[in-house]
Amino acid sequence: MLIGYRFEEGAVLRIHSRNAVATVLLVAFSLVFTIGPVLLLFSRDLHGTGMDPVLAGLASALMIAMALASLWYFRLRETLVLDRPGNQGIRISHNLFGRARRVDAAFVLAGQPRLQLRRHGDSARAPVRLWLMHADGSEHQLSFETIAVRPGSGVTGEWLQRIATHLQVEAPAGIVVVPLNSPAAAPRHRPPRQASVVEDAPGTRPRAPRQDDALPAGVRVVMALIGAFLAVLALSQAWVLLHALSSGTLRVSHWRGSGSVVYHWGAEPYGFLLQLFIAVLEVLVPAALAWGGLRLAIVGRYSRQG
């Protein structure tokens, strides 16, 4: 089965996601972005003029860093743990190697909860999620983000039945459609008594609520490479712009190897000014993006407003 679930039954029910399609696509993407730049470096002549070799080297390093960061930070595996004797549940996501774990939901299994299949919005293509509803009004998502819930299918039916049997509740029979502008569309905050479940979860990295989130080291490396690449690109375009202003001649290259067009201030002033304006944008836009990427890499955190 390419997409489905793996169950570990007992006093504690553990459900693991299995999405071979997404795994193969991620690995293929990472291999292409790792091997491709290396092959290009050896197959092309990088002894160009100006900053072309530097740009090619930075672009290759950026692609390799993105591939490695994708393998490490994309959490394609998820686990739902329902500990009925311990009266607690937890939903965890991690990468392909079982590392970089994160607690996505932690809650107390108390009282008589019920299961509900819910769809936000009237569209039939809107995703369906499984929610655990408590008598105190709190609710927690049990479904995974990497596997679609398809009511009526054998995989989803078995998954729902095993959860319902373990929790000793009835399996949901239908789908509850919640309007997007309804207050129920946003999940309710869990009570403060459930915070200890997140703190005591073994092998996980709970995320304390705060306004600033620190960026992982791998993401900072990728942002630094993006900033460096855009900075060199802006510097290269600035050199072309300065040469055009000093000589009154601007060479504009076209895509797909169709050659280039030379604009002279004396012969085509309007065309020269238009291309000069475009050249200025080609300096300012990459420079602004480079500053943002380098700033994130150096500071190492971003602020959440609101």
Buried (B, 14 or more C-beta within 10 A) or exposed (E): EEBBBEBEEEEBBBBBBBBEEBBEEBBEBBEEBBEBBEEBBEEEEBEEEEBBBBBBBBBBBBBBBBBBBBBBEBBBBBBBBBBBEEEBBBBBBBBBEEEBBBBBBBBBBEEEBBBBBBBBBEEEEBEBBBBBBBEBEBBBBBBBBBBBBEBEEEBBEEBBEBBBEBBEBEBBEEBEBBEEEEEEEEBBEBEEEBBEBBEEBEEBEEEEEEEEEEBBEBBBBBBBBBBBBBBBBBBBBBEBBEEBEEEEBBEBEEEEEEEEEEBEBEEBEEBBEBBBEEBEEBBEBBBEBBBBBBEBBEEBEEEEEE
